[in-house]
Structure formats: C-alpha cells, structure tokens
C-alpha cells in the first residue's frame, strides 16, 4: 500500500493529470485525485496524491511544499486519516 499525501491551495484549473505529472518526478504516483464539489463539479482547491513508497512520499513533500503550481503556491503534507463516526 502506498503513502497518501494532502495537497492544498491548488488552483481551480489544476487537473488530476497535471497533479500526477508534478509528483511523478519524485516517484511512482499510484493515484492523484482533485476533490470536487458534488453539486457544481468545481474543484475545492485540494487533492490527494498516493505515492508507491513512504520514501517517495517524503521526497515529494519536501520538494514540492511551497512550490508554484498553476499560479498557486501549494501546500504539501502527509495526509492524516480522519476518524469516521460509528454508524448505528
């Protein structure tokens, strides 16, 4: 299983393919998904990228945090799984 990375402050024009291309310089990208509003279909300005190894993820985080992508200075951090409430 790969390591998930949070990417914030994205331009609304950044595509999944553009995101994968930016991160692929630092290893194998298993997935790159921009989060979109379900009603409008417009990007919410953040995404998740999954790298194949923890070392590749660390490399991408250190290299890309604060870099300009599509006109915006992106924030790149390790993704933290949010606990889901129990459903009854």
C-alpha positions, 0 to 999 in steps of 0.5 A, spaced: 500 500 500 502 506 498 503 513 502 497 518 501 499 525 501 494 532 502 495 537 497 492 544 498 491 551 495 491 548 488 488 552 483 481 551 480 484 549 473 489 544 476 487 537 473 488 530 476 493 529 470 497 535 471 497 533 479 500 526 477 505 529 472 508 534 478 509 528 483 511 523 478 518 526 478 519 524 485 516 517 484 511 512 482 504 516 483 499 510 484 493 515 484 492 523 484 485 525 485 482 533 485 476 533 490 470 536 487 464 539 489 458 534 488 453 539 486 457 544 481 463 539 479 468 545 481 474 543 484 475 545 492 482 547 491 485 540 494 487 533 492 490 527 494 496 524 491 498 516 493 505 515 492 508 507 491 513 508 497 513 512 504 520 514 501 517 517 495 512 520 499 517 524 503 521 526 497 515 529 494 513 533 500 519 536 501 520 538 494 514 540 492 511 544 499 511 551 497 512 550 490 508 554 484 503 550 481 498 553 476 499 560 479 498 557 486 503 556 491 501 549 494 501 546 500 504 539 501 503 534 507 502 527 509 495 526 509 492 524 516 486 519 516 480 522 519 476 518 524 469 516 521 463 516 526 460 509 528 454 508 524 448 505 528 
